[in-house]
Amino acid sequence: MNHGVTFPMFAKVNVKGKEAHPLFSYLTENAPGVMGSKSIKWNFTKFLIDRNGNIVSRFAPKTKPLEMEEDIKNYYEV
């Protein structure tokens, strides 16, 4: 039921501003968006992270999951 984890798997977090969760602060600082923007403009900004925790790509909110398929396949065996 909880996959054996002891931490909350789902919780509301802030993604920008002074109260931003450290994960999103790291992602936005290290994977700028269009024109170098370091903020998340809208829900559904997506980040592709490799198995070692490195940021591979950042995708716009309007990017559909199927449009990311080739990028994902380049980093993971499917």
Backbone atoms as SQL, in Angstrom:
CREATE TABLE atoms (id INTEGER PRIMARY KEY, chain TEXT, resi INTEGER, resn TEXT, atom TEXT, x REAL, y REAL, z REAL);
INSERT INTO atoms VALUES
  (1, 'A', 1, 'MET', 'N', 0.812, -1.204, 0.000),
  (2, 'A', 1, 'MET', 'CA', 0.000, 0.000, 0.000),
  (3, 'A', 1, 'MET', 'C', 0.855, 1.269, 0.000),
  (4, 'A', 2, 'ASN', 'N', 1.930, 1.283, 0.795),
  (5, 'A', 2, 'ASN', 'CA', 2.779, 2.482, 0.826),
  (6, 'A', 2, 'ASN', 'C', 4.163, 2.219, 0.253),
  (7, 'A', 3, 'HIS', 'N', 4.342, 1.098, -0.391),
  (8, 'A', 3, 'HIS', 'CA', 5.603, 0.729, -1.035),
  (9, 'A', 3, 'HIS', 'C', 6.764, 0.661, -0.044),
  (10, 'A', 4, 'GLY', 'N', 6.458, 0.514, 1.224),
  (11, 'A', 4, 'GLY', 'CA', 7.496, 0.363, 2.238),
  (12, 'A', 4, 'GLY', 'C', 8.188, 1.645, 2.661),
  (13, 'A', 5, 'VAL', 'N', 7.696, 2.797, 2.213),
  (14, 'A', 5, 'VAL', 'CA', 8.336, 4.054, 2.615),
  (15, 'A', 5, 'VAL', 'C', 7.758, 4.560, 3.919),
  (16, 'A', 6, 'THR', 'N', 8.536, 5.337, 4.630),
  (17, 'A', 6, 'THR', 'CA', 8.088, 5.883, 5.917),
  (18, 'A', 6, 'THR', 'C', 7.904, 7.391, 5.867),
  (19, 'A', 7, 'PHE', 'N', 8.068, 7.983, 4.683),
  (20, 'A', 7, 'PHE', 'CA', 7.886, 9.429, 4.530),
  (21, 'A', 7, 'PHE', 'C', 6.610, 9.690, 3.742),
  (22, 'A', 8, 'PRO', 'N', 6.048, 10.893, 3.837),
  (23, 'A', 8, 'PRO', 'CA', 4.834, 11.198, 3.077),
  (24, 'A', 8, 'PRO', 'C', 5.121, 11.162, 1.578),
  (25, 'A', 9, 'MET', 'N', 4.368, 10.374, 0.839),
  (26, 'A', 9, 'MET', 'CA', 4.587, 10.277, -0.597),
  (27, 'A', 9, 'MET', 'C', 3.912, 11.414, -1.351),
  (28, 'A', 10, 'PHE', 'N', 2.852, 11.941, -0.832),
  (29, 'A', 10, 'PHE', 'CA', 2.131, 13.029, -1.476),
  (30, 'A', 10, 'PHE', 'C', 1.876, 14.121, -0.454),
  (31, 'A', 11, 'ALA', 'N', 2.321, 15.302, -0.776),
  (32, 'A', 11, 'ALA', 'CA', 2.067, 16.447, 0.086),
  (33, 'A', 11, 'ALA', 'C', 2.118, 17.696, -0.772),
  (34, 'A', 12, 'LYS', 'N', 1.353, 18.673, -0.411),
  (35, 'A', 12, 'LYS', 'CA', 1.377, 19.938, -1.123),
  (36, 'A', 12, 'LYS', 'C', 2.651, 20.674, -0.731),
  (37, 'A', 13, 'VAL', 'N', 3.378, 21.158, -1.740),
  (38, 'A', 13, 'VAL', 'CA', 4.586, 21.948, -1.482),
  (39, 'A', 13, 'VAL', 'C', 4.557, 23.188, -2.366),
  (40, 'A', 14, 'ASN', 'N', 5.266, 24.205, -1.937),
  (41, 'A', 14, 'ASN', 'CA', 5.420, 25.404, -2.758),
  (42, 'A', 14, 'ASN', 'C', 6.531, 25.152, -3.767),
  (43, 'A', 15, 'VAL', 'N', 6.339, 25.648, -4.980),
  (44, 'A', 15, 'VAL', 'CA', 7.348, 25.430, -6.014),
  (45, 'A', 15, 'VAL', 'C', 8.128, 26.693, -6.348),
  (46, 'A', 16, 'LYS', 'N', 7.716, 27.824, -5.810),
  (47, 'A', 16, 'LYS', 'CA', 8.452, 29.059, -6.051),
  (48, 'A', 16, 'LYS', 'C', 8.307, 30.001, -4.874),
  (49, 'A', 17, 'GLY', 'N', 9.171, 30.969, -4.829),
  (50, 'A', 17, 'GLY', 'CA', 9.144, 31.942, -3.740),
  (51, 'A', 17, 'GLY', 'C', 9.995, 31.517, -2.558),
  (52, 'A', 18, 'LYS', 'N', 9.918, 32.290, -1.498),
  (53, 'A', 18, 'LYS', 'CA', 10.731, 32.043, -0.304),
  (54, 'A', 18, 'LYS', 'C', 10.423, 30.720, 0.373),
  (55, 'A', 19, 'GLU', 'N', 9.216, 30.241, 0.220),
  (56, 'A', 19, 'GLU', 'CA', 8.800, 28.991, 0.853),
  (57, 'A', 19, 'GLU', 'C', 8.912, 27.784, -0.082),
  (58, 'A', 20, 'ALA', 'N', 9.599, 27.952, -1.209),
  (59, 'A', 20, 'ALA', 'CA', 9.705, 26.857, -2.180),
  (60, 'A', 20, 'ALA', 'C', 10.406, 25.656, -1.556),
  (61, 'A', 21, 'HIS', 'N', 9.917, 24.489, -1.881),
  (62, 'A', 21, 'HIS', 'CA', 10.539, 23.244, -1.434),
  (63, 'A', 21, 'HIS', 'C', 11.960, 23.203, -1.995),
  (64, 'A', 22, 'PRO', 'N', 12.941, 22.720, -1.226),
  (65, 'A', 22, 'PRO', 'CA', 14.332, 22.682, -1.702),
  (66, 'A', 22, 'PRO', 'C', 14.519, 21.965, -3.043),
  (67, 'A', 23, 'LEU', 'N', 13.729, 20.945, -3.308),
  (68, 'A', 23, 'LEU', 'CA', 13.837, 20.249, -4.588),
  (69, 'A', 23, 'LEU', 'C', 13.553, 21.200, -5.743),
  (70, 'A', 24, 'PHE', 'N', 12.475, 21.973, -5.649),
  (71, 'A', 24, 'PHE', 'CA', 12.118, 22.872, -6.733),
  (72, 'A', 24, 'PHE', 'C', 13.073, 24.050, -6.816),
  (73, 'A', 25, 'SER', 'N', 13.599, 24.490, -5.696),
  (74, 'A', 25, 'SER', 'CA', 14.632, 25.528, -5.732),
  (75, 'A', 25, 'SER', 'C', 15.840, 25.034, -6.515),
  (76, 'A', 26, 'TYR', 'N', 16.253, 23.807, -6.238),
  (77, 'A', 26, 'TYR', 'CA', 17.392, 23.208, -6.939),
  (78, 'A', 26, 'TYR', 'C', 17.100, 23.051, -8.429),
  (79, 'A', 27, 'LEU', 'N', 15.933, 22.496, -8.755),
  (80, 'A', 27, 'LEU', 'CA', 15.592, 22.263, -10.153),
  (81, 'A', 27, 'LEU', 'C', 15.544, 23.558, -10.951),
  (82, 'A', 28, 'THR', 'N', 14.896, 24.574, -10.425),
  (83, 'A', 28, 'THR', 'CA', 14.770, 25.817, -11.180),
  (84, 'A', 28, 'THR', 'C', 16.101, 26.550, -11.284),
  (85, 'A', 29, 'GLU', 'N', 16.942, 26.431, -10.288),
  (86, 'A', 29, 'GLU', 'CA', 18.255, 27.078, -10.334),
  (87, 'A', 29, 'GLU', 'C', 19.175, 26.393, -11.338),
  (88, 'A', 30, 'ASN', 'N', 19.077, 25.081, -11.431),
  (89, 'A', 30, 'ASN', 'CA', 20.009, 24.314, -12.245),
  (90, 'A', 30, 'ASN', 'C', 19.471, 23.877, -13.601),
  (91, 'A', 31, 'ALA', 'N', 18.217, 24.140, -13.867),
  (92, 'A', 31, 'ALA', 'CA', 17.631, 23.819, -15.175),
  (93, 'A', 31, 'ALA', 'C', 16.725, 24.973, -15.592),
  (94, 'A', 32, 'PRO', 'N', 17.339, 26.066, -16.030),
  (95, 'A', 32, 'PRO', 'CA', 16.532, 27.228, -16.414),
  (96, 'A', 32, 'PRO', 'C', 15.597, 26.919, -17.573),
  (97, 'A', 33, 'GLY', 'N', 14.524, 27.652, -17.630),
  (98, 'A', 33, 'GLY', 'CA', 13.538, 27.476, -18.691),
  (99, 'A', 33, 'GLY', 'C', 13.871, 28.317, -19.907),
  (100, 'A', 34, 'VAL', 'N', 12.851, 28.610, -20.669),
  (101, 'A', 34, 'VAL', 'CA', 13.000, 29.400, -21.891),
  (102, 'A', 34, 'VAL', 'C', 13.632, 30.747, -21.563),
  (103, 'A', 35, 'MET', 'N', 14.575, 31.142, -22.367),
  (104, 'A', 35, 'MET', 'CA', 15.261, 32.425, -22.222),
  (105, 'A', 35, 'MET', 'C', 15.948, 32.562, -20.865),
  (106, 'A', 36, 'GLY', 'N', 16.324, 31.433, -20.252),
  (107, 'A', 36, 'GLY', 'CA', 17.073, 31.471, -19.004),
  (108, 'A', 36, 'GLY', 'C', 16.256, 31.699, -17.755),
  (109, 'A', 37, 'SER', 'N', 14.946, 31.670, -17.875),
  (110, 'A', 37, 'SER', 'CA', 14.082, 31.887, -16.718),
  (111, 'A', 37, 'SER', 'C', 14.359, 30.851, -15.639),
  (112, 'A', 38, 'LYS', 'N', 14.475, 31.306, -14.405),
  (113, 'A', 38, 'LYS', 'CA', 14.728, 30.395, -13.290),
  (114, 'A', 38, 'LYS', 'C', 13.507, 30.242, -12.394),
  (115, 'A', 39, 'SER', 'N', 12.338, 30.432, -12.964),
  (116, 'A', 39, 'SER', 'CA', 11.141, 30.200, -12.165),
  (117, 'A', 39, 'SER', 'C', 10.203, 29.274, -12.919),
  (118, 'A', 40, 'ILE', 'N', 9.251, 28.758, -12.190),
  (119, 'A', 40, 'ILE', 'CA', 8.209, 27.936, -12.789),
  (120, 'A', 40, 'ILE', 'C', 7.024, 28.861, -13.001),
  (121, 'A', 41, 'LYS', 'N', 6.645, 29.019, -14.250),
  (122, 'A', 41, 'LYS', 'CA', 5.592, 29.981, -14.582),
  (123, 'A', 41, 'LYS', 'C', 4.187, 29.441, -14.346),
  (124, 'A', 42, 'TRP', 'N', 4.052, 28.109, -14.446),
  (125, 'A', 42, 'TRP', 'CA', 2.711, 27.531, -14.379),
  (126, 'A', 42, 'TRP', 'C', 2.831, 26.080, -13.969),
  (127, 'A', 43, 'ASN', 'N', 1.759, 25.524, -13.445),
  (128, 'A', 43, 'ASN', 'CA', 1.756, 24.101, -13.075),
  (129, 'A', 43, 'ASN', 'C', 2.158, 23.235, -14.255),
  (130, 'A', 44, 'PHE', 'N', 2.639, 22.069, -13.943),
  (131, 'A', 44, 'PHE', 'CA', 2.956, 21.029, -14.907),
  (132, 'A', 44, 'PHE', 'C', 4.279, 21.215, -15.636),
  (133, 'A', 45, 'THR', 'N', 5.147, 22.119, -15.166),
  (134, 'A', 45, 'THR', 'CA', 6.513, 22.119, -15.672),
  (135, 'A', 45, 'THR', 'C', 7.095, 20.768, -15.295),
  (136, 'A', 46, 'LYS', 'N', 7.803, 20.142, -16.238),
  (137, 'A', 46, 'LYS', 'CA', 8.303, 18.782, -16.010),
  (138, 'A', 46, 'LYS', 'C', 9.824, 18.768, -16.093),
  (139, 'A', 47, 'PHE', 'N', 10.447, 17.930, -15.269),
  (140, 'A', 47, 'PHE', 'CA', 11.890, 17.774, -15.270),
  (141, 'A', 47, 'PHE', 'C', 12.204, 16.301, -15.454),
  (142, 'A', 48, 'LEU', 'N', 13.181, 16.007, -16.325),
  (143, 'A', 48, 'LEU', 'CA', 13.656, 14.642, -16.504),
  (144, 'A', 48, 'LEU', 'C', 14.963, 14.525, -15.749),
  (145, 'A', 49, 'ILE', 'N', 15.019, 13.577, -14.818),
  (146, 'A', 49, 'ILE', 'CA', 16.175, 13.365, -13.952),
  (147, 'A', 49, 'ILE', 'C', 16.719, 11.974, -14.233),
  (148, 'A', 50, 'ASP', 'N', 18.048, 11.849, -14.367),
  (149, 'A', 50, 'ASP', 'CA', 18.597, 10.512, -14.624),
  (150, 'A', 50, 'ASP', 'C', 18.720, 9.720, -13.327),
  (151, 'A', 51, 'ARG', 'N', 19.160, 8.482, -13.444),
  (152, 'A', 51, 'ARG', 'CA', 19.236, 7.592, -12.278),
  (153, 'A', 51, 'ARG', 'C', 20.218, 8.072, -11.217),
  (154, 'A', 52, 'ASN', 'N', 21.134, 8.936, -11.598),
  (155, 'A', 52, 'ASN', 'CA', 22.108, 9.459, -10.647),
  (156, 'A', 52, 'ASN', 'C', 21.689, 10.791, -10.048),
  (157, 'A', 53, 'GLY', 'N', 20.493, 11.232, -10.391),
  (158, 'A', 53, 'GLY', 'CA', 19.975, 12.479, -9.838),
  (159, 'A', 53, 'GLY', 'C', 20.361, 13.715, -10.622),
  (160, 'A', 54, 'ASN', 'N', 20.946, 13.539, -11.802),
  (161, 'A', 54, 'ASN', 'CA', 21.318, 14.682, -12.637),
  (162, 'A', 54, 'ASN', 'C', 20.126, 15.148, -13.452),
  (163, 'A', 55, 'ILE', 'N', 20.008, 16.448, -13.594),
  (164, 'A', 55, 'ILE', 'CA', 18.935, 17.002, -14.406),
  (165, 'A', 55, 'ILE', 'C', 19.302, 16.820, -15.868),
  (166, 'A', 56, 'VAL', 'N', 18.404, 16.181, -16.623),
  (167, 'A', 56, 'VAL', 'CA', 18.636, 15.912, -18.033),
  (168, 'A', 56, 'VAL', 'C', 17.937, 16.949, -18.899),
  (169, 'A', 57, 'SER', 'N', 16.675, 17.232, -18.608),
  (170, 'A', 57, 'SER', 'CA', 15.881, 18.158, -19.414),
  (171, 'A', 57, 'SER', 'C', 14.798, 18.803, -18.575),
  (172, 'A', 58, 'ARG', 'N', 14.346, 19.914, -19.084),
  (173, 'A', 58, 'ARG', 'CA', 13.189, 20.600, -18.511),
  (174, 'A', 58, 'ARG', 'C', 12.192, 20.772, -19.645),
  (175, 'A', 59, 'PHE', 'N', 10.925, 20.525, -19.346),
  (176, 'A', 59, 'PHE', 'CA', 9.884, 20.606, -20.353),
  (177, 'A', 59, 'PHE', 'C', 8.829, 21.627, -19.934),
  (178, 'A', 60, 'ALA', 'N', 8.317, 22.334, -20.901),
  (179, 'A', 60, 'ALA', 'CA', 7.289, 23.344, -20.655),
  (180, 'A', 60, 'ALA', 'C', 5.992, 22.699, -20.182),
  (181, 'A', 61, 'PRO', 'N', 5.167, 23.475, -19.491),
  (182, 'A', 61, 'PRO', 'CA', 3.890, 22.939, -19.012),
  (183, 'A', 61, 'PRO', 'C', 3.019, 22.357, -20.124),
  (184, 'A', 62, 'LYS', 'N', 3.081, 22.935, -21.308),
  (185, 'A', 62, 'LYS', 'CA', 2.234, 22.465, -22.404),
  (186, 'A', 62, 'LYS', 'C', 2.799, 21.234, -23.113),
  (187, 'A', 63, 'THR', 'N', 4.016, 20.822, -22.772),
  (188, 'A', 63, 'THR', 'CA', 4.595, 19.633, -23.392),
  (189, 'A', 63, 'THR', 'C', 3.806, 18.413, -22.950),
  (190, 'A', 64, 'LYS', 'N', 3.326, 17.670, -23.909),
  (191, 'A', 64, 'LYS', 'CA', 2.560, 16.460, -23.603),
  (192, 'A', 64, 'LYS', 'C', 3.515, 15.322, -23.270),
  (193, 'A', 65, 'PRO', 'N', 3.123, 14.435, -22.371),
  (194, 'A', 65, 'PRO', 'CA', 3.994, 13.321, -22.002),
  (195, 'A', 65, 'PRO', 'C', 4.529, 12.531, -23.191),
  (196, 'A', 66, 'LEU', 'N', 3.717, 12.293, -24.203),
  (197, 'A', 66, 'LEU', 'CA', 4.191, 11.546, -25.365),
  (198, 'A', 66, 'LEU', 'C', 5.292, 12.286, -26.126),
  (199, 'A', 67, 'GLU', 'N', 5.317, 13.607, -26.024),
  (200, 'A', 67, 'GLU', 'CA', 6.361, 14.387, -26.679),
  (201, 'A', 67, 'GLU', 'C', 7.719, 14.213, -25.979),
  (202, 'A', 68, 'MET', 'N', 7.706, 13.710, -24.771),
  (203, 'A', 68, 'MET', 'CA', 8.936, 13.500, -24.009),
  (204, 'A', 68, 'MET', 'C', 9.466, 12.078, -24.175),
  (205, 'A', 69, 'GLU', 'N', 8.733, 11.240, -24.863),
  (206, 'A', 69, 'GLU', 'CA', 9.055, 9.823, -24.948),
  (207, 'A', 69, 'GLU', 'C', 10.481, 9.565, -25.440),
  (208, 'A', 70, 'GLU', 'N', 10.899, 10.203, -26.505),
  (209, 'A', 70, 'GLU', 'CA', 12.234, 9.961, -27.050),
  (210, 'A', 70, 'GLU', 'C', 13.319, 10.384, -26.068),
  (211, 'A', 71, 'ASP', 'N', 13.112, 11.504, -25.394),
  (212, 'A', 71, 'ASP', 'CA', 14.093, 11.947, -24.387),
  (213, 'A', 71, 'ASP', 'C', 14.217, 10.916, -23.273),
  (214, 'A', 72, 'ILE', 'N', 13.099, 10.403, -22.843),
  (215, 'A', 72, 'ILE', 'CA', 13.102, 9.394, -21.777),
  (216, 'A', 72, 'ILE', 'C', 13.805, 8.127, -22.254),
  (217, 'A', 73, 'LYS', 'N', 13.488, 7.694, -23.456),
  (218, 'A', 73, 'LYS', 'CA', 14.113, 6.487, -23.996),
  (219, 'A', 73, 'LYS', 'C', 15.623, 6.639, -24.133),
  (220, 'A', 74, 'ASN', 'N', 16.095, 7.849, -24.379),
  (221, 'A', 74, 'ASN', 'CA', 17.541, 8.077, -24.496),
  (222, 'A', 74, 'ASN', 'C', 18.277, 7.830, -23.192),
  (223, 'A', 75, 'TYR', 'N', 17.574, 7.897, -22.078),
  (224, 'A', 75, 'TYR', 'CA', 18.223, 7.753, -20.767),
  (225, 'A', 75, 'TYR', 'C', 17.845, 6.482, -20.028),
  (226, 'A', 76, 'TYR', 'N', 16.801, 5.852, -20.437),
  (227, 'A', 76, 'TYR', 'CA', 16.331, 4.659, -19.731),
  (228, 'A', 76, 'TYR', 'C', 15.958, 3.575, -20.709),
  (229, 'A', 77, 'GLU', 'N', 16.258, 2.371, -20.359),
  (230, 'A', 77, 'GLU', 'CA', 15.769, 1.257, -21.161),
  (231, 'A', 77, 'GLU', 'C', 14.310, 1.064, -20.845),
  (232, 'A', 78, 'VAL', 'N', 13.510, 1.012, -21.856),
  (233, 'A', 78, 'VAL', 'CA', 12.067, 0.862, -21.645),
  (234, 'A', 78, 'VAL', 'C', 11.663, -0.553, -21.957);
